[in-house]
Amino acid sequence: MPEPTAAPDSAPSASTNIAQVELAKQELATLSGVDATAITVTSVAPVEWNDSSLGCPDPATSYMQVITPGYQIALEADGKTYDYHTDSKDRVVLCENKGVEVK
């Protein structure tokens, strides 16, 4: 599977970045039961995903083959790290595919 690339200068804006981080934190809070204020953001990187799977494909799902700008967000809660992938709008997914790295 092709790997995502670092987004060019036309990456989503900082305000989108903040919104995506908040979406990821809320998703993790719901999933883990940890209060969102206890979740630490360890990294945020703009990326261009190779398709609409956001780098986390489900083998049973078909995806649009389009470059999809977004973010790779690493969050930490209760000593565990969680890898979230987003688009530049309102989609956020917990990615358990540990082989995907931002290049």
BELCOR-V286342 format. One record per backbone hydrogen bond with DSSP energy under -0.5 kcal/mol. NH is the residue of the N-H (numbers start at 1). CO is the residue of the C=O. E is the energy in kcal/mol with one decimal. If there is no record, write none. Layout:
# BELCOR-V286342
nh:NH co:CO e:E
nh:NH co:CO e:E
This chain:
# BELCOR-V286342
nh:5 co:48 e:-1.6
nh:7 co:46 e:-1.3
nh:11 co:8 e:-1.3
nh:17 co:13 e:-2.0
nh:18 co:14 e:-2.3
nh:19 co:15 e:-2.0
nh:20 co:16 e:-3.0
nh:21 co:17 e:-2.3
nh:22 co:18 e:-2.3
nh:23 co:19 e:-2.3
nh:24 co:20 e:-2.4
nh:25 co:21 e:-2.6
nh:26 co:22 e:-2.5
nh:27 co:23 e:-2.3
nh:28 co:24 e:-2.6
nh:29 co:25 e:-2.6
nh:30 co:26 e:-2.3
nh:31 co:27 e:-2.5
nh:32 co:28 e:-3.1
nh:33 co:29 e:-2.1
nh:38 co:35 e:-2.2
nh:39 co:36 e:-1.3
nh:40 co:76 e:-2.7
nh:42 co:40 e:-0.7
nh:42 co:74 e:-2.7
nh:43 co:74 e:-1.4
nh:45 co:72 e:-2.2
nh:47 co:70 e:-2.4
nh:48 co:5 e:-2.5
nh:49 co:47 e:-0.5
nh:49 co:68 e:-2.8
nh:52 co:64 e:-2.3
nh:54 co:51 e:-1.4
nh:56 co:53 e:-1.5
nh:59 co:57 e:-0.6
nh:61 co:58 e:-2.5
nh:66 co:64 e:-1.6
nh:68 co:49 e:-2.5
nh:69 co:67 e:-0.6
nh:70 co:47 e:-2.5
nh:71 co:86 e:-0.6
nh:72 co:45 e:-2.5
nh:73 co:71 e:-0.5
nh:73 co:84 e:-3.3
nh:74 co:43 e:-2.4
nh:75 co:73 e:-0.5
nh:75 co:82 e:-2.6
nh:76 co:40 e:-2.7
nh:77 co:80 e:-2.3
nh:80 co:77 e:-2.0
nh:82 co:75 e:-3.2
nh:84 co:73 e:-3.3
nh:84 co:82 e:-0.7
nh:85 co:93 e:-2.7
nh:86 co:71 e:-2.5
nh:87 co:91 e:-1.8
nh:88 co:69 e:-0.8
nh:92 co:90 e:-0.5
nh:93 co:85 e:-2.9
nh:95 co:83 e:-3.5
nh:95 co:93 e:-0.6
nh:96 co:94 e:-0.7
nh:98 co:96 e:-1.4
nh:100 co:97 e:-1.6
nh:101 co:99 e:-0.5
nh:103 co:4 e:-0.7
